[in-house]
């Protein structure tokens, strides 16, 4: 599971109000490089919950990866920024698409219901009495 | 990466729009030779006793996607998703098919069956493509934050007519048990998928004659979706359709459901004639 998916996932357990963002607890994660596509990031960014993304990176022990506040778009998409090591867009790309959480859990912020991540796959299934 | 892709794709198109598909040619054999560039390779598709193996319906869906490959490439989807990914054959094939895109397309797949999710993951890995796989019921947990974001959704739903109680069976039964007329799960899936489809989004779904595809198209039309039969295929056991849906400003509740456009479209549907031919 990448942090892009974490950003889209909520808990639907009975008693949850928003069930979002899920608290990430990662026991194991890996990074895999993929090509950066600025247009993709540009289209996606308005849909991204920045605070949830930042919280997820901090939960992985990467407090320096993303700033508390989202940088202005002019900075993120500045000409040539994608080629600059450590630029905002490179960091955002890395956070969203290159980090794969392999083992851990997602915890509902409202109910503390824990959803396991096993072999990279989060299991969001609820028991009948939880729906 | 995409060497020879075009030729292979067009060869394939001619083949299934002609008589080959109806004759029930051995799909697996073909996938070994002719499909290596465009789809997942069957020997590399992972398996598990509790997971539905790629079969005629899976091949029909992938063939339908192949026949729409040029349009899919033009669409440049940002997010693609399979609901009920089973073995992973379909989502893997889609990712391979669109690999030449430089648009950063991302893939998601869900299945209610944990073994299916793991099998999908293994199939994706074996082909060097990636999708984030989630164990969940349809799109539960994603509906809110993924609303209006998915450009391509592919579904081979549990469409087999069964007693209602079979729907609640776990494991492999969840891949086929469709309840009354095979529609009970489909009718839960469609509203959920409409939530996550983007304005320009496309849905491809397998349906059976027994599911009353005309009725499905009509219901979707009332919700503002136009539709088209991308592929029809009669196998020994069933007559399969792959339906495609997309938002159309001229379709839906605001316009008359009997607008000239939808009427002419419905009258073209070959369901009846095909049914007679197949039976």
Interface residues (C-beta under 8 A of the other chain):
Chain A: X1 X2 X4 X5 X7 X8 X9 X10 X11 X12 X19 X20 X32 X34 X35 X36 X37 X39 X40 X41 X43 X44 X47 X49 X97 X119 X120 X121 X122 X123 X124 X125 X126
Chain B: X78 X102 X103 X104 X105 X106 X108 X112 X114 X117 X118 X121 X130 X132 X133 X134 X135 X136 X137 X140 X141 X142 X144 X145 X146 X149
